[in-house]
């Protein structure tokens, strides 16, 4: 689990506020799903940029998190790396995507 910190809390609140105020939510879209919306907040990539990077690899967020390799140079791995560097674990992101914890 992510170590509680103000910047993690702020990112989650900002993402929730953006969704509440009309940001696009689309569970089947890699840039507009749960992790996609958080990735927009953390990385400042647009939903379209996240989707474009994600489609270069097979799988949804959960599958791409399993295959994540920090030295791969793959565009989606760069986004995942930024989220991990921010303080989230791969498990945190899987739980967020599936709202399972």
C-alpha positions in Angstrom: 0.0 0.0 0.0 1.2 3.5 -0.7 2.8 5.3 2.2 0.3 8.0 3.1 1.5 11.4 2.2 0.0 14.8 1.4 1.0 14.6 -2.3 -0.8 11.2 -2.7 -3.8 12.5 -0.9 -3.8 15.7 -3.0 -3.5 13.7 -6.3 -6.4 11.4 -5.3 -8.6 14.4 -4.3 -7.7 16.3 -7.4 -8.6 13.3 -9.6 -11.9 12.8 -7.7 -12.8 16.5 -8.0 -12.0 16.5 -11.7 -14.3 13.4 -12.2 -17.0 15.0 -10.1 -16.8 18.2 -12.2 -17.2 16.4 -15.5 -13.9 14.9 -16.5 -14.5 12.1 -18.9 -14.8 8.6 -17.4 -14.8 5.6 -19.6 -13.8 2.3 -17.9 -12.7 0.7 -21.2 -10.4 3.6 -22.2 -6.9 3.5 -20.8 -6.7 7.2 -20.5 -10.2 7.7 -18.9 -10.6 4.8 -16.5 -9.7 4.9 -12.8 -5.9 4.6 -13.4 -6.1 6.7 -16.5 -7.7 9.6 -14.7 -5.1 9.4 -11.9 -2.3 9.2 -14.5 -3.6 12.4 -16.1 -3.2 14.1 -12.7 0.2 12.7 -12.0 1.9 12.9 -15.4 0.0 15.8 -17.0 -0.5 13.6 -20.1 -3.9 13.9 -21.8 -6.3 11.0 -21.9 -5.5 10.7 -25.6 -1.7 10.6 -25.0 -2.2 7.9 -22.3 -4.4 5.9 -24.6 -1.9 6.1 -27.5 0.9 4.9 -25.3 -1.2 2.1 -23.8 -2.2 0.8 -27.2 1.4 0.1 -28.1 1.3 -2.9 -25.6 -1.4 -5.6 -25.2 -3.7 -5.6 -22.2 -5.5 -3.3 -19.8 -4.0 -1.5 -16.9 -3.9 -4.7 -14.7 -2.2 -6.7 -17.4 0.3 -4.0 -18.3 1.2 -3.6 -14.6 2.1 -7.3 -14.5 4.3 -6.9 -17.5 5.8 -3.6 -16.4 9.6 -3.4 -16.7 11.3 -0.1 -15.7 14.1 -0.5 -18.2 11.9 -1.5 -21.2 11.7 1.9 -22.7 8.0 1.2 -23.6 5.8 4.3 -23.6 3.3 2.9 -21.1 6.0 1.7 -18.8 7.1 5.3 -18.6 3.7 6.3 -17.3 3.6 3.4 -14.8 7.1 4.4 -13.6 6.0 8.0 -13.0 3.1 6.7 -10.9 5.3 4.4 -8.9 7.9 7.2 -8.4 5.0 9.3 -7.2 4.4 6.8 -4.4 2.0 4.1 -5.6 2.8 0.5 -5.9 1.8 -1.8 -8.8 -0.6 -3.5 -6.4 -2.1 -0.1 -5.4 -2.8 0.7 -9.0 -4.3 -2.7 -9.7 -6.6 -2.2 -6.7 -7.5 1.3 -7.9 -8.3 0.1 -11.4 -10.6 -2.7 -10.1 -11.8 -0.7 -7.0 -10.9 -3.9 -5.1 -9.4 -2.5 -1.9 
